[in-house]
Amino acid sequence: MNWDQLLNEAIHYLQEYIRIETVNPPGNEIEGARFFKRIFDRESIPCEIFEPSPGRGNLIATLKGSEGKRPFLLLNHMDVVPVEKEGWEVPPFEGVIKDGYLYGRGALDNKSMGIVEMMALLILKRERTPLKRDILFFASADEETGGRWGVQWAMEHLPSLSQCEYALNEGGYIMVNEKGMADRYEVSSGQKVIYQLRLRARGTSGHASLPHPDNPNVKLVRALEAITRWETPFSVLPMVKEFFRKMAPKQPPYEKVYFEDIEKGLQDETFSIWLTSNPIYNAMLRNTVSLTILQGGKKANVIPSESTGVLDCRLLPGTDKEEFLKEVKKRVGEEIEVEVIAESRSLPPSPMDTELFQSIEAIASEKDPGCPVLPLLLPGATDSRFLREKGIITYDFEPFRITEKELMRVHGNNERIELENLKFGMRFLVDLIQKIAT
Ligand SMILES: [Zn+2]
């Protein structure tokens, strides 16, 4: 295979794709779907566009295999977040190439993934590689604002998608240091559960010159003080235990012993304080509570009759929501009303003892011997939750080598991808598909 020629092709396609503005809202992903359809049609790969709402396009393409095994789904989203044009060194929707990078909104999140996934299908089709299962490509709408017109819709309306055995989605990367050496592969296999609560305090309104004890703002502030000081208990999921165990070899001797047995480590107060000062480690080990919205009062000289606060809680999969709510109510006290305003289903993480995870590990050990492949519990939410709901084993992993600094450009200014990464990503995906489908 001529990888340099394939890289040129991928660069050309990514430039064209970035020039299609799919900022959500409004999205206008239909233009992205048409872009993919033109290419798949040319290569005789069957594909279909779905438009559940005007302008909100989704596309599914199928590379046929024999019926032996259930399909493998390559997922990507076409919509992007808005830009602050003044902050960019280059125009964000032109696909400018500079210093070995391709710049543009979506260059990382998530248009490059769409392009390397598409290229993998094109390559396997051109090579006439016999496959033991269908490989599905799904470019979705509306990821950036919740997935209602994208993956959520697709899971309800496209039965062929819910029959997949495995799926690969955005999320984890191959994290490299400044010298380009791989530090770890992050393959997210689960995510926290959304559980958002509104607290409401009621009281007696009146003139602020006559303070009285029934001021709702004062009641709310006291309740919030109690709840935000709550140190929720640690609970170590098997995948999180595995995450720390695999991180152990890279730690200095004192920390290493505790990473190997994280439950034991958490019993050492000094270690657990140090460990949980890292917000990501902290979020992987316990339920978290963030105070995000505060509303109370409109006028400086009026005591209001009501005030509210919103808590964005993220629970570990498997947490009993009723029990958690009871704990919250106990802490804020009887006078405060607590209402659930949004929640996602508590879904168990995808298992790790699978052909797909092992195949990723096998490729990792060829490319970066000794580098750990870590199962990450994502603190945030991705579209993968809709797939796991259907029982599809889903990993959030993009085969791109990236530094933590580069990753900061996602949703930020001057988002870009290193051109070499497109070649690496295509090769990785072709290898991966060959491992699990030939
Ligand atoms: Zn994304």
Boltz pocket constraint, residues with backbone or C-beta under 6 A from the ligand:
constraints:
  - pocket:
      binder: B
      contacts: [[A, 77], [A, 109], [A, 110], [A, 143], [A, 170]]
      max_distance: 6.0
